[in-house]
Each structure stands twice: as C-alpha cells, then as structure tokens.
Amino acid sequence: MSKKYLKPAPEPPAIRDAMAKASQREEEGLPVYDFSSGNIGRLLMEYQIFDDFSLSLGQMPDTFRKVARALSEGIREAFVDSVQGLAYSPTGGTEAHKRNAGRYFRQVHGVPLGEGEESDKVIVTAGGQQAMAAALRSISPDVKVIAPRWDYAPVTGIASDASWEFEKLPPPKKGLGFSLNDLEETAEEGSVFYNSMPNNPSGFLSSEKLRGAAEIMAERDGAVIWDAPYLFTTFDLDGGGASFDADSLNETVEGFKKIARDYHENMCILSSISKTCLAAGIRFGFATASEEWIQNMNAIIGRENLSSPTASFIIGDKILQAFLDEDVKAHEWISKILAGRVNYLLENDLPLILPQNGKFGALYALLETEKRGDEFAQELSEEGIISVTAEPFYGKSVNAVRLSLVAVPYVEGDKLWKENVDTLKETLG
Ligand SMILES: Cc1ncc(COP(=O)(O)O)c(C=O)c1O
C-alpha cells in the first residue's frame, strides 16, 4: 500500500547512482570499467601507504575489548590493507553494510526482514542523527507530525523549517512519557508520530506505550518513527534506587522486539552504534522502514553528501559485526555506571524528574529548577557547571535543565562524577 505520509521518492542523482553501480559490481566481483566519478582516492588503490601497522590493546574495561579489537580491524581495513578510507563510497551504505544493519534489526528489533530485503529496506547513515533528520524530511508537506512533550530537541528544530504541521502532545497528567488518549485525539489519518524510546531527555521507556502508539498510528494508516539508539543503556529504577540487571535488560529488549514484529510496516526504526558500543565519534547509524521511506532518505542524504564517511562506515561496520557476533557487552558496563550515577544524584537529594514506571534509559536526567531552565543553566555555567536548558526538549519554557550522565570520565569508584555532583549540590545550596 502506498504511504501517503511520504513525499514521492525522487530519482537518485545520476552521479551517485553511477557510483553505486560501480561499487555494487565491485562488491560482487564483477568486472567494472569505471568512468563514474571524481573518486580521486582510487588513484592510490593499487598502492599500500603504510608498511608498518600495529596496535596493541591497552588498559580498558574488559567489556570494551571486543569493540577495541573491531576498531583496530576497521582502521586496518580502511587505511592499511588498502586505502579505501581515502575514497568515496556510497551514501546509504554498501550492500554488505546494509546486510549487517539488517541483521541488527532482525536480531534486536525482531523486524522480519527477508533475505535480500536489506537492500531496499535498510539504510546506513552517518550516525543516527542523519537517519533521524532524513526520516523526518521524507514526510509529505500536508502531514501532521506529532511528538511527546519531552523529546529530542533537534526534532523540534527540523520541524521549524519543515512544511508539515508539528504538534507536541501535552505532558501526561501522571509521570513522564505520553498519554495514549492524547495521541488518539491528536493523530489524524496518515499522521506520523516521532518518539525517542528510551527517551532523551527524560529517560522514559515503556514497551506498552510504544505498542499503543504503533497501534493508533497503524489504524490511521500513519506511522511511528522510533528513535532507538538507547535501547541497550537501560536499567531498573524504583523506590530503592537504580540498579542494573542483565536479565531485566534482556526482558526489556524482548518486550520491544514484539512491537516491531507486529507493526514494522508502519514504522521507521532508527539506531546507531554510538551509545551501545561507546563509539559516538564513528559516524555509523542505520534505519529500517518501507522501501518508499528508505528511497526518500537515500535521495535526501545523497543530495547533500557525495560520499559516506568511508572510514567511519568501514570501522562502524566492524564494530556492529562484533556486537552481533561476539556478544559485546560494553553497554552493560555503561548501564552499571549510569545506575550508580543516578543513585549518587538521588543520595544527594537533587530534585530529579524521573520516570515512575520502574525503568530508566538514555544518558540524561532532568533536574527541576526554581527558575526557567535557560536562566538557571546560564547561572550555573558562570560557576563552570555546564548543563543544558530543557526548553528545546520541552518545546517551550520550562523550569528544568538536562544533566548528562556520561560527560564526566569514569575512574575507579567514580570519584570524578562524585566530585562534579558535590560541586553542583554545593552551588545549588
Ligand atoms: C534520541 C536521539 N536520537 C539520535 C541521536 C543521534 O545519535 P548518533 O548520531 O550519535 O547516532 C541522539 C544523540 O544523542 C539521540 O539522543
């Protein structure tokens, strides 16, 4: 069925199309007589620019070692075994990259992608952010796009220069997240609901809410954009404080998996290795959606970027492969730190705005403030304490700031974090 909420997918630019054909033939081992593009890095392709390369693993958390090994393999592939890293490569990912991203969506999100479907239903992007922007910019001008009151600030920014109508749901009467009744009332035929889940900035996550939203949007022939880079950085949060438990995380991931299995046809799912593998500087994100949606995203990204960040894609793909095949557990290390950091904020009685449904995700906590968040963040910054005003996440003025739980490096006993929080506490008086 055609998706009325999407723009008609434009033709790919001729140069990008030609480059993609050349690269696909090369991947398949077919002869290529390449007159396609100004891919100047290819002039060096028969040379080896580094004779000597060795990286030995240093001191790091054990759970990160497999990611570090994948990183070194990626660097080798991009710059030592060949000089591919200096050349253009297809925006949207090579077929091999898309296959791995497709495996992620199959294994983690339960999307029933058939063998070979990755080619048309998956895209690899320079980070989840690029996927998110392209997913939103694919939406038809006459469509209503809805988001929860608290949500990722750049979405409101993209909405401000998009021609579609944007509406934020009211804050729910109880807790964080959103009310399904509000969504039912706001969603029109063919609307699109964006939400980050686990949520940046509030930490809210609930598979029941996401399932409810998916059902509401599917009934209206609309869609859900599920921005999910934080799926693996989640932990339990109840009256006793925050704690990480691997079984509980698995249950959470399994709970979400059933949603994509049932509603994937009306969903665009976005993710990346940034958070799960602590690799935000390697720009490697991925999305899955209907063919029309992916075609739109490809066209949008391909218009602005002649090439993917080739080295990032090669390295990111290695890291993703390690995550899928080698049982990388770097996220468990992060989640334990996150839980400890939230506990330290709680022990200090800081006025946090936290989800009340027993779960917490993402990498931030909202701090309630006595005055407007922007004024408060400004005053804190004069003392060297850097937070982010919550206003752009809320969509209007609000008495809150967002505290990142990961900007302070981790050392044994998390002493640096404690020092930072102690200073914040002292300043708040
Ligand atoms: C909700 C959400 N989506 C997407 C992104 C983009 O992340 P990346 O581009 O590193 O994958 C972020 C980054 O913080 C985010 O919070």
The ligand as an SDF file (V2000), in Angstrom:
LIG
                    3D

 16 16  0  0  0  0  0  0  0  0999 V2000
   17.2130   10.4060   20.6450 C   0  0  0  0  0  0  0  0  0  0  0  0
   18.4590   10.5020   19.8480 C   0  0  0  0  0  0  0  0  0  0  0  0
   18.4480   10.1390   18.5650 N   0  0  0  0  0  0  0  0  0  0  0  0
   19.5410   10.2100   17.8030 C   0  0  0  0  0  0  0  0  0  0  0  0
   20.7260   10.6730   18.3090 C   0  0  0  0  0  0  0  0  0  0  0  0
   21.8970   10.7400   17.4000 C   0  0  0  0  0  0  0  0  0  0  0  0
   22.9840    9.9900   17.8220 O   0  0  0  0  0  0  0  0  0  0  0  0
   24.0730    9.4470   16.8030 P   0  0  0  0  0  0  0  0  0  0  0  0
   24.0220   10.3330   15.6140 O   0  0  0  0  0  0  0  0  0  0  0  0
   25.3590    9.5380   17.5340 O   0  0  0  0  0  0  0  0  0  0  0  0
   23.6850    8.0530   16.4820 O   0  0  0  0  0  0  0  0  0  0  0  0
   20.8010   11.0830   19.6400 C   0  0  0  0  0  0  0  0  0  0  0  0
   22.0590   11.6050   20.1840 C   0  0  0  0  0  0  0  0  0  0  0  0
   22.2120   11.9590   21.3120 O   0  0  0  0  0  0  0  0  0  0  0  0
   19.6280   10.9970   20.4280 C   0  0  0  0  0  0  0  0  0  0  0  0
   19.6370   11.3730   21.7040 O   0  0  0  0  0  0  0  0  0  0  0  0
  1  2  1  0
  2  3  1  0
  2 15  2  0
  3  4  2  0
  4  5  1  0
  5  6  1  0
  5 12  2  0
  6  7  1  0
  7  8  1  0
  8  9  2  0
  8 10  1  0
  8 11  1  0
 12 13  1  0
 12 15  1  0
 13 14  2  0
 15 16  1  0
M  END
$$$$
